[in-house]
Amino acid sequence: MTTPEQDKDQDSKKVIVIIVISILLGVNALLLWQFFDKKTHLEQVSRELDTTMAEKESLSAELQRVKTEYEKLNQENASLQNQLSAKDEEIRLKIAQIQKLINSGDATQLKKAKEELAALKALNQSYLAQIDSLNTANKVLSEQNFSLNQNLSSATTKVNSLTQENSVLANKVAIASVLKTTNLKALGVRYKSSGKETETTKAKSTDRIKTCFTILENLVVEKGPKDIFVRVLSPDGAVMSTTSETFIFNGQATLYTTKESIMYENRNTDLCVYWEKGNTYNPGKYTIELYCESNQIGLVTLELK
């Protein structure tokens, strides 16, 4: 049988045990609550992480699609790069900015990336619209250029045709502008003591060679003084001359025998030119050539026996 002190001591121990058990139960309950709370929070964080990763992957895929569309536009419209360089740089910077936001992995940054991606899509659409506008303008310009080229080709053909016609006309005018002669006649003459002139065909009796001709009327030729150059070629083909004076024919200085200056009035003009050798003529065939303004206007021969 226990004493009162022993009973009191046992009661005291029971109270302590109960308190300890209560504390342990409370601690266990708190630990259990913390466990389930942390588990719930961990599951929530895991779900948020899964959502964030999914959104990150989705944004990355969407950005890649927009980037691919943009690069395709660039390749297809390489000829327009100079006209779109400012817009092109803006889009490149925007893509780099969004990629940086996505790489951060932060939900706030991903939200901002989503907003920037929406802005990029709008910018890309604007870029596409501008390219379409430029392509349309270039097509119109190309059609206009084609039309202008056709007109230019037609005009060039007309100009070439007119040039040919003008060349033909110029040649005709040049031909028409050359004086022509008729009634050419060359003869040997001798002079009697009375001074009278008589015709002769004998070389030893010839004092001068006389060449007569008519310069025909030509209204195309300009009126005014004209120099008629006469070349007398001996039977051996040499130019007979007592001087070394020349005129220009076919771009070259040409020796002549004598020269006669006249005033041409655009009408038929009769003329006789004399040349005296100064000594006896040799028998044979003499050729007399007439020139005016670098053109040969007549030729006649004379046979002296």
ZADO-1210 file (C-alpha; in nm, 4 decimals, padded with zeros to 6 digits):
<atoms>
<atom x="00.0000" y="00.0000" z="00.0000" code="MET" pos="1"/>
<atom x="00.1394" y="00.3277" z="-00.1083" code="THR" pos="2"/>
<atom x="00.1748" y="00.6268" z="00.1047" code="THR" pos="3"/>
<atom x="00.0177" y="00.9625" z="00.0284" code="PRO" pos="4"/>
<atom x="00.3571" y="01.0964" z="-00.0686" code="GLU" pos="5"/>
<atom x="00.4047" y="00.8131" z="-00.3108" code="GLN" pos="6"/>
<atom x="00.0578" y="00.8725" z="-00.4639" code="ASP" pos="7"/>
<atom x="00.1312" y="01.2395" z="-00.4949" code="LYS" pos="8"/>
<atom x="00.4612" y="01.1658" z="-00.6638" code="ASP" pos="9"/>
<atom x="00.2984" y="00.9253" z="-00.9091" code="GLN" pos="10"/>
<atom x="00.0286" y="01.1797" z="-00.9942" code="ASP" pos="11"/>
<atom x="00.2949" y="01.4362" z="-01.0575" code="SER" pos="12"/>
<atom x="00.4751" y="01.1980" z="-01.2908" code="LYS" pos="13"/>
<atom x="00.1529" y="01.1236" z="-01.4791" code="LYS" pos="14"/>
<atom x="00.0948" y="01.4943" z="-01.5310" code="VAL" pos="15"/>
<atom x="00.4479" y="01.5325" z="-01.6672" code="ILE" pos="16"/>
<atom x="00.3991" y="01.2337" z="-01.8997" code="VAL" pos="17"/>
<atom x="00.0687" y="01.3760" z="-02.0198" code="ILE" pos="18"/>
<atom x="00.2286" y="01.7154" z="-02.0780" code="ILE" pos="19"/>
<atom x="00.5196" y="01.5573" z="-02.2670" code="VAL" pos="20"/>
<atom x="00.2852" y="01.3473" z="-02.4729" code="ILE" pos="21"/>
<atom x="00.0713" y="01.6545" z="-02.5434" code="SER" pos="22"/>
<atom x="00.3781" y="01.8499" z="-02.6469" code="ILE" pos="23"/>
<atom x="00.4946" y="01.5639" z="-02.8660" code="LEU" pos="24"/>
<atom x="00.1504" y="01.5343" z="-03.0197" code="LEU" pos="25"/>
<atom x="00.1474" y="01.9096" z="-03.0801" code="GLY" pos="26"/>
<atom x="00.4937" y="01.8985" z="-03.2322" code="VAL" pos="27"/>
<atom x="00.3953" y="01.6035" z="-03.4479" code="ASN" pos="28"/>
<atom x="00.0792" y="01.7827" z="-03.5528" code="ALA" pos="29"/>
<atom x="00.2813" y="02.0947" z="-03.6368" code="LEU" pos="30"/>
<atom x="00.5372" y="01.8925" z="-03.8288" code="LEU" pos="31"/>
<atom x="00.2618" y="01.7056" z="-04.0080" code="LEU" pos="32"/>
<atom x="00.0932" y="02.0356" z="-04.0982" code="TRP" pos="33"/>
<atom x="00.4206" y="02.1831" z="-04.2185" code="GLN" pos="34"/>
<atom x="00.4857" y="01.8684" z="-04.4216" code="PHE" pos="35"/>
<atom x="00.1499" y="01.8814" z="-04.5949" code="PHE" pos="36"/>
<atom x="00.1776" y="02.2596" z="-04.6366" code="ASP" pos="37"/>
<atom x="00.5220" y="02.2288" z="-04.7910" code="LYS" pos="38"/>
<atom x="00.4033" y="01.9399" z="-05.0035" code="LYS" pos="39"/>
<atom x="00.1105" y="02.1475" z="-05.1266" code="THR" pos="40"/>
<atom x="00.3386" y="02.4475" z="-05.1888" code="HIS" pos="41"/>
<atom x="00.5908" y="02.2255" z="-05.3623" code="LEU" pos="42"/>
<atom x="00.3218" y="02.0809" z="-05.5847" code="GLU" pos="43"/>
<atom x="00.2008" y="02.4349" z="-05.6601" code="GLN" pos="44"/>
<atom x="00.5568" y="02.5474" z="-05.7385" code="VAL" pos="45"/>
<atom x="00.6045" y="02.2386" z="-05.9533" code="SER" pos="46"/>
<atom x="00.2843" y="02.3128" z="-06.1425" code="ARG" pos="47"/>
<atom x="00.3892" y="02.6776" z="-06.1824" code="GLU" pos="48"/>
<atom x="00.7301" y="02.5646" z="-06.3014" code="LEU" pos="49"/>
<atom x="00.5710" y="02.3259" z="-06.5481" code="ASP" pos="50"/>
<atom x="00.3435" y="02.6086" z="-06.6655" code="THR" pos="51"/>
<atom x="00.6369" y="02.8485" z="-06.6884" code="THR" pos="52"/>
<atom x="00.8463" y="02.5979" z="-06.8851" code="MET" pos="53"/>
<atom x="00.5553" y="02.5244" z="-07.1160" code="ALA" pos="54"/>
<atom x="00.4986" y="02.8974" z="-07.1681" code="GLU" pos="55"/>
<atom x="00.8714" y="02.9480" z="-07.2207" code="LYS" pos="56"/>
<atom x="00.8793" y="02.6707" z="-07.4807" code="GLU" pos="57"/>
<atom x="00.5655" y="02.8086" z="-07.6444" code="SER" pos="58"/>
<atom x="00.7101" y="03.1609" z="-07.6573" code="LEU" pos="59"/>
<atom x="01.0398" y="03.0274" z="-07.7922" code="SER" pos="60"/>
<atom x="00.8565" y="02.8342" z="-08.0634" code="ALA" pos="61"/>
<atom x="00.6418" y="03.1369" z="-08.1495" code="GLU" pos="62"/>
<atom x="00.9487" y="03.3636" z="-08.1627" code="LEU" pos="63"/>
<atom x="01.1272" y="03.1130" z="-08.3864" code="GLN" pos="64"/>
<atom x="00.8268" y="03.1047" z="-08.6191" code="ARG" pos="65"/>
<atom x="00.8171" y="03.4861" z="-08.6407" code="VAL" pos="66"/>
<atom x="01.1951" y="03.4934" z="-08.6908" code="LYS" pos="67"/>
<atom x="01.1698" y="03.2329" z="-08.9690" code="THR" pos="68"/>
<atom x="00.8933" y="03.4311" z="-09.1432" code="GLU" pos="69"/>
<atom x="01.1027" y="03.7465" z="-09.1147" code="TYR" pos="70"/>
<atom x="01.4150" y="03.5769" z="-09.2586" code="GLU" pos="71"/>
<atom x="01.2079" y="03.4304" z="-09.5413" code="LYS" pos="72"/>
<atom x="01.0767" y="03.7783" z="-09.6218" code="LEU" pos="73"/>
<atom x="01.4343" y="03.9063" z="-09.6260" code="ASN" pos="74"/>
<atom x="01.5484" y="03.6330" z="-09.8648" code="GLN" pos="75"/>
<atom x="01.2540" y="03.6777" z="-10.0991" code="GLU" pos="76"/>
<atom x="01.2937" y="04.0560" z="-10.1048" code="ASN" pos="77"/>
<atom x="01.6703" y="04.0994" z="-10.0951" code="ALA" pos="78"/>
<atom x="01.6486" y="04.3719" z="-10.3627" code="SER" pos="79"/>
<atom x="01.4437" y="04.5899" z="-10.1232" code="LEU" pos="80"/>
<atom x="01.6944" y="04.5835" z="-09.8347" code="GLN" pos="81"/>
<atom x="01.8256" y="04.9325" z="-09.8995" code="ASN" pos="82"/>
<atom x="01.4729" y="05.0725" z="-09.8837" code="GLN" pos="83"/>
<atom x="01.3825" y="04.8764" z="-09.5661" code="LEU" pos="84"/>
<atom x="01.7093" y="04.8892" z="-09.3706" code="SER" pos="85"/>
<atom x="01.5651" y="05.0958" z="-09.0806" code="ALA" pos="86"/>
<atom x="01.2659" y="04.8619" z="-09.0315" code="LYS" pos="87"/>
<atom x="01.4949" y="04.5612" z="-09.0709" code="ASP" pos="88"/>
<atom x="01.7235" y="04.6769" z="-08.7883" code="GLU" pos="89"/>
<atom x="01.4253" y="04.7467" z="-08.5607" code="GLU" pos="90"/>
<atom x="01.2937" y="04.3919" z="-08.6059" code="ILE" pos="91"/>
<atom x="01.6368" y="04.2359" z="-08.5428" code="ARG" pos="92"/>
<atom x="01.6724" y="04.4294" z="-08.2167" code="LEU" pos="93"/>
<atom x="01.3198" y="04.3311" z="-08.1099" code="LYS" pos="94"/>
<atom x="01.3913" y="03.9602" z="-08.1731" code="ILE" pos="95"/>
<atom x="01.7129" y="03.9774" z="-07.9666" code="ALA" pos="96"/>
<atom x="01.5285" y="04.1555" z="-07.6831" code="GLN" pos="97"/>
<atom x="01.2499" y="03.8947" z="-07.6702" code="ILE" pos="98"/>
<atom x="01.5000" y="03.6078" z="-07.6812" code="GLN" pos="99"/>
<atom x="01.6802" y="03.7585" z="-07.3827" code="LYS" pos="100"/>
<atom x="01.3522" y="03.7866" z="-07.1868" code="LEU" pos="101"/>
<atom x="01.2630" y="03.4222" z="-07.2659" code="ILE" pos="102"/>
<atom x="01.6089" y="03.2993" z="-07.1661" code="ASN" pos="103"/>
<atom x="01.5686" y="03.4585" z="-06.8213" code="SER" pos="104"/>
<atom x="01.2902" y="03.2077" z="-06.7389" code="GLY" pos="105"/>
<atom x="01.1300" y="03.4481" z="-06.4938" code="ASP" pos="106"/>
<atom x="00.7483" y="03.4601" z="-06.5028" code="ALA" pos="107"/>
<atom x="00.7484" y="03.8408" z="-06.5032" code="THR" pos="108"/>
<atom x="01.0012" y="03.8475" z="-06.7855" code="GLN" pos="109"/>
<atom x="00.8033" y="03.5843" z="-06.9757" code="LEU" pos="110"/>
<atom x="00.4932" y="03.7994" z="-06.9416" code="LYS" pos="111"/>
<atom x="00.6861" y="04.0928" z="-07.0798" code="LYS" pos="112"/>
<atom x="00.8271" y="03.8678" z="-07.3549" code="ALA" pos="113"/>
<atom x="00.4712" y="03.7702" z="-07.4470" code="LYS" pos="114"/>
<atom x="00.3761" y="04.1365" z="-07.4788" code="GLU" pos="115"/>
<atom x="00.6883" y="04.2150" z="-07.6817" code="GLU" pos="116"/>
<atom x="00.6208" y="03.9140" z="-07.9059" code="LEU" pos="117"/>
<atom x="00.2714" y="04.0474" z="-07.9798" code="ALA" pos="118"/>
<atom x="00.4307" y="04.3826" z="-08.0685" code="ALA" pos="119"/>
<atom x="00.6850" y="04.2022" z="-08.2878" code="LEU" pos="120"/>
<atom x="00.4068" y="04.0227" z="-08.4773" code="LYS" pos="121"/>
<atom x="00.2418" y="04.3581" z="-08.5446" code="ALA" pos="122"/>
<atom x="00.5773" y="04.4998" z="-08.6568" code="LEU" pos="123"/>
<atom x="00.6330" y="04.1996" z="-08.8819" code="ASN" pos="124"/>
<atom x="00.2894" y="04.2507" z="-09.0390" code="GLN" pos="125"/>
<atom x="00.3772" y="04.6159" z="-09.0946" code="SER" pos="126"/>
<atom x="00.7048" y="04.5045" z="-09.2512" code="TYR" pos="127"/>
<atom x="00.5180" y="04.2638" z="-09.4800" code="LEU" pos="128"/>
<atom x="00.2690" y="04.5354" z="-09.5774" code="ALA" pos="129"/>
<atom x="00.5546" y="04.7711" z="-09.6587" code="GLN" pos="130"/>
<atom x="00.7243" y="04.5045" z="-09.8696" code="ILE" pos="131"/>
<atom x="00.3987" y="04.4377" z="-10.0561" code="ASP" pos="132"/>
<atom x="00.3651" y="04.8109" z="-10.1157" code="SER" pos="133"/>
<atom x="00.7218" y="04.8360" z="-10.2434" code="LEU" pos="134"/>
<atom x="00.6782" y="04.5282" z="-10.4612" code="ASN" pos="135"/>
<atom x="00.3638" y="04.6802" z="-10.6097" code="THR" pos="136"/>
<atom x="00.5444" y="05.0096" z="-10.6670" code="ALA" pos="137"/>
<atom x="00.8419" y="04.8266" z="-10.8212" code="ASN" pos="138"/>
<atom x="00.6080" y="04.6309" z="-11.0473" code="LYS" pos="139"/>
<atom x="00.4466" y="04.9542" z="-11.1648" code="VAL" pos="140"/>
<atom x="00.7904" y="05.1085" z="-11.2176" code="LEU" pos="141"/>
<atom x="00.9048" y="04.7963" z="-11.4025" code="SER" pos="142"/>
<atom x="00.6012" y="04.8139" z="-11.6317" code="GLU" pos="143"/>
<atom x="00.6613" y="05.1846" z="-11.6857" code="GLN" pos="144"/>
<atom x="01.0286" y="05.1146" z="-11.7516" code="ASN" pos="145"/>
<atom x="00.9359" y="04.8439" z="-12.0011" code="PHE" pos="146"/>
<atom x="00.6983" y="05.0857" z="-12.1722" code="SER" pos="147"/>
<atom x="00.9653" y="05.3557" z="-12.1728" code="LEU" pos="148"/>
<atom x="01.2182" y="05.1099" z="-12.3149" code="ASN" pos="149"/>
<atom x="00.9749" y="05.0191" z="-12.5897" code="GLN" pos="150"/>
<atom x="00.9132" y="05.3874" z="-12.6603" code="ASN" pos="151"/>
<atom x="01.2880" y="05.4500" z="-12.6511" code="LEU" pos="152"/>
<atom x="01.3494" y="05.1582" z="-12.8843" code="SER" pos="153"/>
<atom x="01.0825" y="05.2915" z="-13.1193" code="SER" pos="154"/>
<atom x="01.2274" y="05.6420" z="-13.0938" code="ALA" pos="155"/>
<atom x="01.5784" y="05.5054" z="-13.1526" code="THR" pos="156"/>
<atom x="01.4549" y="05.3205" z="-13.4609" code="THR" pos="157"/>
<atom x="01.2933" y="05.6406" z="-13.5857" code="LYS" pos="158"/>
<atom x="01.6086" y="05.8390" z="-13.5115" code="VAL" pos="159"/>
<atom x="01.8214" y="05.5806" z="-13.6932" code="ASN" pos="160"/>
<atom x="01.5794" y="05.5901" z="-13.9838" code="SER" pos="161"/>
<atom x="01.5856" y="05.9693" z="-13.9879" code="LEU" pos="162"/>
<atom x="01.9644" y="05.9648" z="-13.9584" code="THR" pos="163"/>
<atom x="01.9846" y="05.7352" z="-14.2588" code="GLN" pos="164"/>
<atom x="01.7395" y="05.9547" z="-14.4472" code="GLU" pos="165"/>
<atom x="01.9362" y="06.2633" z="-14.3484" code="ASN" pos="166"/>
<atom x="02.2561" y="06.0934" z="-14.4543" code="SER" pos="167"/>
<atom x="02.1014" y="06.0093" z="-14.7910" code="VAL" pos="168"/>
<atom x="01.9677" y="06.3632" z="-14.8225" code="LEU" pos="169"/>
<atom x="02.3059" y="06.5038" z="-14.7179" code="ALA" pos="170"/>
<atom x="02.4721" y="06.2917" z="-14.9844" code="ASN" pos="171"/>
<atom x="02.2162" y="06.4094" z="-15.2375" code="LYS" pos="172"/>
<atom x="02.2711" y="06.7696" z="-15.1333" code="VAL" pos="173"/>
<atom x="02.6477" y="06.7180" z="-15.1471" code="ALA" pos="174"/>
<atom x="02.6150" y="06.5691" z="-15.4939" code="ILE" pos="175"/>
<atom x="02.3730" y="06.8387" z="-15.5990" code="ALA" pos="176"/>
<atom x="02.6089" y="07.1059" z="-15.4620" code="SER" pos="177"/>
<atom x="02.8869" y="07.0035" z="-15.7035" code="VAL" pos="178"/>
<atom x="02.9231" y="07.2182" z="-16.0126" code="LEU" pos="179"/>
<atom x="02.8921" y="07.0316" z="-16.3394" code="LYS" pos="180"/>
<atom x="03.0297" y="07.1133" z="-16.6829" code="THR" pos="181"/>
<atom x="02.9305" y="07.0429" z="-17.0406" code="THR" pos="182"/>
<atom x="03.0599" y="07.1164" z="-17.3917" code="ASN" pos="183"/>
<atom x="03.4167" y="07.0407" z="-17.2869" code="LEU" pos="184"/>
<atom x="03.6691" y="07.0950" z="-17.5611" code="LYS" pos="185"/>
<atom x="04.0493" y="07.1172" z="-17.5598" code="ALA" pos="186"/>
<atom x="04.2572" y="07.2329" z="-17.8536" code="LEU" pos="187"/>
<atom x="04.5997" y="07.3585" z="-17.9445" code="GLY" pos="188"/>
<atom x="04.6203" y="07.7168" z="-18.0650" code="VAL" pos="189"/>
<atom x="04.8893" y="07.9202" z="-18.2387" code="ARG" pos="190"/>
<atom x="04.9099" y="08.2941" z="-18.3001" code="TYR" pos="191"/>
<atom x="04.9810" y="08.4655" z="-18.6302" code="LYS" pos="192"/>
<atom x="05.1929" y="08.7758" z="-18.6535" code="SER" pos="193"/>
<atom x="04.8702" y="08.9751" z="-18.6512" code="SER" pos="194"/>
<atom x="04.7916" y="08.8245" z="-18.3132" code="GLY" pos="195"/>
<atom x="04.5012" y="08.6253" z="-18.4476" code="LYS" pos="196"/>
<atom x="04.4414" y="08.2885" z="-18.2831" code="GLU" pos="197"/>
<atom x="04.4088" y="07.9741" z="-18.4962" code="THR" pos="198"/>
<atom x="04.3481" y="07.6099" z="-18.4078" code="GLU" pos="199"/>
<atom x="04.6216" y="07.3502" z="-18.4660" code="THR" pos="200"/>
<atom x="04.6751" y="06.9805" z="-18.3964" code="THR" pos="201"/>
<atom x="05.0510" y="06.9937" z="-18.4504" code="LYS" pos="202"/>
<atom x="05.2605" y="06.9818" z="-18.1368" code="ALA" pos="203"/>
<atom x="05.5447" y="07.1968" z="-18.2749" code="LYS" pos="204"/>
<atom x="05.2975" y="07.4661" z="-18.3913" code="SER" pos="205"/>
<atom x="05.1079" y="07.4852" z="-18.0612" code="THR" pos="206"/>
<atom x="05.1676" y="07.7975" z="-17.8527" code="ASP" pos="207"/>
<atom x="04.8981" y="07.7321" z="-17.5905" code="ARG" pos="208"/>
<atom x="04.6486" y="07.4686" z="-17.4858" code="ILE" pos="209"/>
<atom x="04.2997" y="07.6152" z="-17.4777" code="LYS" pos="210"/>
<atom x="04.0232" y="07.4442" z="-17.2769" code="THR" pos="211"/>
<atom x="03.6644" y="07.5650" z="-17.3161" code="CYS" pos="212"/>
<atom x="03.3532" y="07.4473" z="-17.1255" code="PHE" pos="213"/>
<atom x="03.0212" y="07.5579" z="-16.9850" code="THR" pos="214"/>
<atom x="02.9544" y="07.5503" z="-16.6106" code="ILE" pos="215"/>
<atom x="02.5898" y="07.4513" z="-16.5762" code="LEU" pos="216"/>
<atom x="02.3238" y="07.6335" z="-16.3782" code="GLU" pos="217"/>
<atom x="02.2942" y="07.5000" z="-16.0237" code="ASN" pos="218"/>
<atom x="02.0584" y="07.6707" z="-15.7781" code="LEU" pos="219"/>
<atom x="02.1840" y="07.4603" z="-15.4876" code="VAL" pos="220"/>
<atom x="02.5391" y="07.5928" z="-15.5114" code="VAL" pos="221"/>
<atom x="02.6049" y="07.9128" z="-15.3178" code="GLU" pos="222"/>
<atom x="02.6626" y="08.2193" z="-15.5321" code="LYS" pos="223"/>
<atom x="02.9990" y="08.3912" z="-15.5214" code="GLY" pos="224"/>
<atom x="03.3594" y="08.3677" z="-15.6325" code="PRO" pos="225"/>
<atom x="03.4809" y="08.0270" z="-15.7448" code="LYS" pos="226"/>
<atom x="03.8326" y="07.9066" z="-15.8258" code="ASP" pos="227"/>
<atom x="03.8580" y="07.6687" z="-16.1219" code="ILE" pos="228"/>
<atom x="04.1784" y="07.4641" z="-16.0985" code="PHE" pos="229"/>
<atom x="04.3142" y="07.3157" z="-16.4217" code="VAL" pos="230"/>
<atom x="04.5542" y="07.0242" z="-16.4323" code="ARG" pos="231"/>
<atom x="04.7229" y="06.9535" z="-16.7671" code="VAL" pos="232"/>
<atom x="04.8861" y="06.6108" z="-16.7755" code="LEU" pos="233"/>
<atom x="05.1565" y="06.5490" z="-17.0379" code="SER" pos="234"/>
<atom x="05.1607" y="06.2323" z="-17.2484" code="PRO" pos="235"/>
<atom x="05.3823" y="06.0700" z="-16.9840" code="ASP" pos="236"/>
<atom x="05.1250" y="06.1485" z="-16.7090" code="GLY" pos="237"/>
<atom x="05.3179" y="06.4252" z="-16.5321" code="ALA" pos="238"/>
<atom x="05.1412" y="06.7422" z="-16.4194" code="VAL" pos="239"/>
<atom x="05.2626" y="07.0317" z="-16.6322" code="MET" pos="240"/>
<atom x="05.3256" y="07.3382" z="-16.4160" code="SER" pos="241"/>
<atom x="05.5679" y="07.6274" z="-16.3886" code="THR" pos="242"/>
<atom x="05.5003" y="07.6630" z="-16.0117" code="THR" pos="243"/>
<atom x="05.4604" y="07.4348" z="-15.7114" code="SER" pos="244"/>
<atom x="05.1191" y="07.5681" z="-15.6033" code="GLU" pos="245"/>
<atom x="04.8586" y="07.3165" z="-15.4855" code="THR" pos="246"/>
<atom x="04.4921" y="07.2815" z="-15.3930" code="PHE" pos="247"/>
<atom x="04.3211" y="07.0271" z="-15.1660" code="ILE" pos="248"/>
<atom x="04.1621" y="06.7228" z="-15.3285" code="PHE" pos="249"/>
<atom x="04.0558" y="06.4121" z="-15.1360" code="ASN" pos="250"/>
<atom x="04.2235" y="06.5560" z="-14.8282" code="GLY" pos="251"/>
<atom x="04.5630" y="06.5895" z="-14.9977" code="GLN" pos="252"/>
<atom x="04.7614" y="06.8773" z="-15.1445" code="ALA" pos="253"/>
<atom x="04.7462" y="06.8408" z="-15.5234" code="THR" pos="254"/>
<atom x="04.9638" y="07.0181" z="-15.7764" code="LEU" pos="255"/>
<atom x="04.7791" y="07.2115" z="-16.0473" code="TYR" pos="256"/>
<atom x="04.8746" y="07.3736" z="-16.3801" code="THR" pos="257"/>
<atom x="04.6754" y="07.6949" z="-16.3751" code="THR" pos="258"/>
<atom x="04.3787" y="07.8579" z="-16.1994" code="LYS" pos="259"/>
<atom x="04.0910" y="08.0738" z="-16.3183" code="GLU" pos="260"/>
<atom x="03.8741" y="08.2723" z="-16.0752" code="SER" pos="261"/>
<atom x="03.5141" y="08.3520" z="-16.1704" code="ILE" pos="262"/>
<atom x="03.2003" y="08.4990" z="-16.0102" code="MET" pos="263"/>
<atom x="02.9331" y="08.2308" z="-16.0217" code="TYR" pos="264"/>
<atom x="02.5722" y="08.3550" z="-16.0365" code="GLU" pos="265"/>
<atom x="02.3818" y="08.0221" z="-16.0406" code="ASN" pos="266"/>
<atom x="02.3412" y="08.0241" z="-16.4151" code="ARG" pos="267"/>
<atom x="02.5159" y="07.8700" z="-16.7187" code="ASN" pos="268"/>
<atom x="02.8628" y="08.0186" z="-16.7428" code="THR" pos="269"/>
<atom x="03.0886" y="07.9811" z="-17.0484" code="ASP" pos="270"/>
<atom x="03.4611" y="07.9802" z="-16.9832" code="LEU" pos="271"/>
<atom x="03.7871" y="07.9228" z="-17.1673" code="CYS" pos="272"/>
<atom x="04.1177" y="07.8669" z="-16.9892" code="VAL" pos="273"/>
<atom x="04.4578" y="07.9030" z="-17.1584" code="TYR" pos="274"/>
<atom x="04.7908" y="07.7592" z="-17.0588" code="TRP" pos="275"/>
<atom x="05.1248" y="07.8297" z="-17.2214" code="GLU" pos="276"/>
<atom x="05.4113" y="07.5899" z="-17.1666" code="LYS" pos="277"/>
<atom x="05.6792" y="07.8332" z="-17.2740" code="GLY" pos="278"/>
<atom x="05.8531" y="07.5871" z="-17.5074" code="ASN" pos="279"/>
<atom x="05.7631" y="07.3291" z="-17.7688" code="THR" pos="280"/>
<atom x="05.4956" y="07.0690" z="-17.6830" code="TYR" pos="281"/>
<atom x="05.5756" y="06.7036" z="-17.7377" code="ASN" pos="282"/>
<atom x="05.3492" y="06.4991" z="-17.9614" code="PRO" pos="283"/>
<atom x="05.1054" y="06.2761" z="-17.7773" code="GLY" pos="284"/>
<atom x="04.7838" y="06.2677" z="-17.5780" code="LYS" pos="285"/>
<atom x="04.7280" y="06.5392" z="-17.3171" code="TYR" pos="286"/>
<atom x="04.4683" y="06.5074" z="-17.0426" code="THR" pos="287"/>
<atom x="04.3014" y="06.8171" z="-16.8971" code="ILE" pos="288"/>
<atom x="04.1246" y="06.7886" z="-16.5576" code="GLU" pos="289"/>
<atom x="03.8990" y="07.0569" z="-16.4077" code="LEU" pos="290"/>
<atom x="03.8395" y="07.1013" z="-16.0312" code="TYR" pos="291"/>
<atom x="03.6295" y="07.3312" z="-15.8153" code="CYS" pos="292"/>
<atom x="03.5830" y="07.3266" z="-15.4381" code="GLU" pos="293"/>
<atom x="03.7708" y="06.9942" z="-15.3997" code="SER" pos="294"/>
<atom x="03.5515" y="06.8235" z="-15.6628" code="ASN" pos="295"/>
<atom x="03.6466" y="06.7142" z="-16.0123" code="GLN" pos="296"/>
<atom x="03.3997" y="06.8840" z="-16.2458" code="ILE" pos="297"/>
<atom x="03.5329" y="06.7898" z="-16.5874" code="GLY" pos="298"/>
<atom x="03.7861" y="06.5931" z="-16.7944" code="LEU" pos="299"/>
<atom x="03.8850" y="06.6154" z="-17.1604" code="VAL" pos="300"/>
<atom x="04.1770" y="06.4970" z="-17.3761" code="THR" pos="301"/>
<atom x="04.3778" y="06.6566" z="-17.6543" code="LEU" pos="302"/>
<atom x="04.5842" y="06.4737" z="-17.9174" code="GLU" pos="303"/>
<atom x="04.8811" y="06.6673" z="-18.0605" code="LEU" pos="304"/>
<atom x="05.0732" y="06.5166" z="-18.3486" code="LYS" pos="305"/>
</atoms>
